[in-house]
């Protein structure tokens, strides 16, 4: 745990690049001055109000399946915070965590030469005034009984170790992810910078983590907007 860093994701990526990181290495921070989420968006949170961490894993499974690792990490966190939350916790493809229809956590999965760096930022103790956008929430606002960030992190790492071991040995978590994926069954709009937006009904999740639309199109990257 560090008090201040620019980004746990960037710090860990530097260690990986210099061959100084090992499988399972983790960096957590009280505050990030330049935290980032998917598509290089900023992630900002008041000091000590959020759970901010990145960790590094080296899968044995085929690299073609690595796209599901981010979804597996999001599912694991969903399972952890669902235990002590009075409201339903959902996943928005690919790896946003929602309480109701508001985002409580986001996740970034970054592939390297021989592994994956996963970064998670979750709003834990934020007040309504501290939230960056109206579409966000926090565990405290949602009435969760689990607000100890160390405990949440410990529970996550223990469960992820178990889930990842199963997945790495060939287990399929698609059904479990699909059960709590709020995106499936909805009309969605796919937004990717530099490309024309695409709309369609979200039908299913594919083995490598892509979102399949009803017309057969596979979405591997982009923002998903729930239309209805």
Number of C-alpha atoms within 10 A of each C-alpha: 11 11 11 14 18 14 23 29 28 17 13 23 22 13 14 21 11 9 9 11 17 14 14 13 15 19 18 23 20 18 23 23 15 15 21 23 17 18 12 9 10 11 18 19 23 17 15 16 20 26 24 28 23 25 23 26 20 16 19 14 12 9 13 10 15 21 20 23 24 23 27 23 25 28 25 23 25 24 18 21 22 17 12 14 17 13 13 14 24 27 28 21 24 27 24 24 27 24 23 15 17 18 22 25 26 22 24 24 24 18 18 14 9 11 18 22 25 23 29 26 23 25 28 26 22 21 15 14 8 15 17 14 11 10 11 16 27 26 23 18 14 17 13 18 13 17 20 11 18 10 11 16 17 12 16 19 18 11 17 20 14 13 17 19 14 13 19 18 11 12 11 14 17 18 11 11 20 18 11 18 23 20 24 22 15 16 18 20 18 17 16 14 9 6 9 9 12 13 17 18 20 26 20 20 23 16 15 16 23 19 23 19 21 14 11 12 14 17 19 13 14 17 17 21 16 18 12 9
